[in-house]
Amino acid sequence: MAEPSAFAAGTISGISMMQQLDEFAKPLGGGKLFLIQAGTTSAPQNCYQDTALTLAWPKPITLDAAGRVPQLFCVDGNIKIRSRGRP
């Protein structure tokens, strides 16, 4: 398994616009994406809608109808990513 990589503040993480699928390979529309600080089990990681890192995404982030992750910008550091199915 590859080591997690850090992103510079304001850079787009590698998951932006990536489509998430359920266990049947169907788009996970309305699913939830949890971004967690590495080294913790539940401390949320801040991610933002703008490169200035001023407009925070709500936690958790809701995937669009096609199961895509919205464009997001993360603060410095490593993060863990967890996705959950539709409510």
C-alpha positions as CSV (number, residue, x, y, z in Angstrom):
1,M,0.0,0.0,0.0
2,A,1.4,3.4,-1.0
3,E,2.2,6.0,1.7
4,P,-0.3,8.9,1.9
5,S,0.9,12.1,0.3
6,A,0.5,15.6,1.6
7,F,-1.0,18.4,-0.4
8,A,0.1,22.0,-0.2
9,A,-2.5,24.4,1.1
10,G,-4.9,25.4,-1.6
11,T,-4.1,22.6,-4.0
12,I,-6.8,20.3,-5.3
13,S,-6.5,16.9,-3.8
14,G,-6.5,13.8,-6.0
15,I,-10.1,13.0,-5.3
16,S,-11.8,16.1,-6.7
17,M,-14.4,15.2,-9.3
18,M,-13.7,11.5,-8.8
19,Q,-16.8,9.4,-9.1
20,Q,-17.5,7.1,-6.1
21,L,-19.2,3.8,-6.7
22,D,-21.2,1.5,-4.4
23,E,-20.5,-2.3,-4.0
24,F,-22.5,-2.9,-7.2
25,A,-20.5,-0.4,-9.3
26,K,-23.4,2.0,-9.4
27,P,-22.7,5.8,-8.8
28,L,-22.9,6.7,-5.1
29,G,-25.2,9.7,-5.6
30,G,-25.9,11.5,-2.4
31,G,-23.2,9.5,-0.5
32,K,-21.1,11.1,2.2
33,L,-17.4,11.7,2.2
34,F,-15.6,12.0,5.5
35,L,-12.1,13.7,5.5
36,I,-10.3,12.8,8.7
37,Q,-6.9,14.0,10.1
38,A,-4.3,11.3,9.8
39,G,-3.3,9.8,13.1
40,T,-6.8,10.2,14.5
41,T,-9.9,8.1,14.3
42,S,-12.5,10.8,13.9
43,A,-11.0,14.4,14.0
44,P,-12.4,16.1,10.9
45,Q,-9.9,17.6,8.4
46,N,-10.8,21.0,7.0
47,C,-11.3,21.3,3.3
48,Y,-12.5,24.3,1.4
49,Q,-14.4,25.4,-1.7
50,D,-11.9,28.1,-2.7
51,T,-8.1,28.3,-3.0
52,A,-7.9,31.0,-0.4
53,L,-9.2,28.4,2.1
54,T,-11.9,30.7,3.5
55,L,-15.2,28.9,2.4
56,A,-15.3,25.6,4.3
57,W,-17.2,22.6,3.0
58,P,-19.7,21.1,5.5
59,K,-18.7,17.9,7.2
60,P,-19.3,15.4,5.8
61,I,-19.2,16.4,2.2
62,T,-22.2,15.2,0.1
63,L,-21.5,13.6,-3.3
64,D,-23.5,14.9,-6.3
65,A,-26.2,12.9,-8.0
66,A,-23.6,11.1,-10.2
67,G,-21.5,10.2,-7.1
68,R,-18.7,12.7,-7.8
69,V,-16.7,14.4,-5.2
70,P,-17.0,18.2,-5.5
71,Q,-13.9,20.3,-6.2
72,L,-12.2,20.8,-2.9
73,F,-9.0,22.3,-1.5
74,C,-7.3,21.0,1.6
75,V,-5.1,22.4,4.3
76,D,-1.5,21.1,4.6
77,G,-1.1,17.6,6.0
78,N,-2.1,14.0,5.4
79,I,-5.7,13.0,5.5
80,K,-7.7,9.8,5.7
81,I,-10.8,9.5,3.4
82,R,-13.9,7.4,4.3
83,S,-17.0,7.3,2.1
84,R,-20.5,6.1,3.1
85,G,-23.5,5.1,1.0
86,R,-26.7,7.0,0.6
87,P,-28.7,7.8,3.7
